[in-house]
Amino acid sequence: MLVIDGSQGEGGGQIFRSSLTLSMCLQKPVRITNIRAGRSRPGLLRQHLACLRAGRDICDAEISGDELGSAEVVFKPGRVRPGEYRFAIGSAGSTSLVFQTILLPLLLSDAASEVCLEGGTHNPHAPSFDFIDRAFLPLVAQMGYRVAVELEHFGFYPAGGGRWRARIEPLQEPKPLDLPDRGAVLREEALVTSAHIPGHIAERELQKIHDKCHWPQENLCRREVDSAGPGNIVSLRVVSEHVAEVIEVVGEKQLSAERVAGRAVRALSQYLAAGVPVGEHLADQIVLPMVLGKGGCFRTLKPSQHLLTNIDVIRQFSGIEVKVQRENGLAWSVSV
């Protein structure tokens, strides 16, 4: 049985989630040790348990270590079964991370699946539903993967209560990803989404973006939504000929509206200055679909520790080498 050390590299939950995905797709039993050893609260939290149980449900896996705080899990996958599933985290944990854990196994199965996810939809330190819908899924569609999603209820941390659905079609014609450049920028836009907080916060965030980016007012949008609890997220979107990038910062009580928007603008400036098509977080998320599909190559920013750790886990499972090379200036290339 393959043993994956959860303390390697960045030592976070991604090692656990990627290991579950690869175990299901490659039909390899795995023991994951030292889970989230690099975090202040190591071991499994509710959203990691939701990933584990979702993986168990879609492939009738045999599992051990299925409890909060567990530092070691054994996962023995069976055959992945497409179908209708509902996964409720039971907290405001990220539904997007549960979705990404089970997505590829269901895509590589032999029939369509309908998945309902309940919990957090717009969380710190995780891709939001909007990022999944506007950045991640359009890019994996270029590799031949077909997924449609629909948001039903927003769920901000810490209240949660969000819900969305995904229809996942079986992969029929895999394609390599060839993304050396983003092409001409077609549109730049800001979207500030808020629930149950004073209106001036979103207005100040949009004003900060306007002052720094000088985008026209029609490209600055404010979205008031209902949710179980208060929340706020700034989303900057750059739509180019070959790719769409979404940069997000979730509002926090200790951060002013100007600082929240400023963080998003700085990240956007780094992305645009590098002249690459794929941003830091998107790079981390598309390597697995490439490895389990037809490979390819893309250019991105300096690889994060998340990306490098993900690549190492992939190598341990599959033996496939993902090459990361520095180019001129701020650009790096990643090839499978």
Buried (B, 14 or more C-beta within 10 A) or exposed (E): EBEBBBBBBBBBBBBBBBBBBBBBBBBBEBBBBBBBBBBEEBBBBBBBBBBBBBBBBBBEBEBEBBEEEBBBBBBBBEEBBBBEBEBBBEBBBBBBBBBBBBBBBBBBBEEBBBBBBBBBBBBBEBBBBBBBBBBBBEBBEBBBBBBEBEBEBBBBBEBBBBBBBBEBBBBEEBBBBEBEBBEEEEEBBBBBBBBBBEEEBBBBBBBBBBEBBEBEEEBBBBBEBEBBBBBBBBBBBBBBEBBBBBBBBBBEEEBBBEBBBBBBBEBBEBBBEBEBBBBBBBBBBBBBBBBBBBBBBBBBBBBBBBBBBBBBBBEBBBEEEBEBEEEEEBBBBBBB
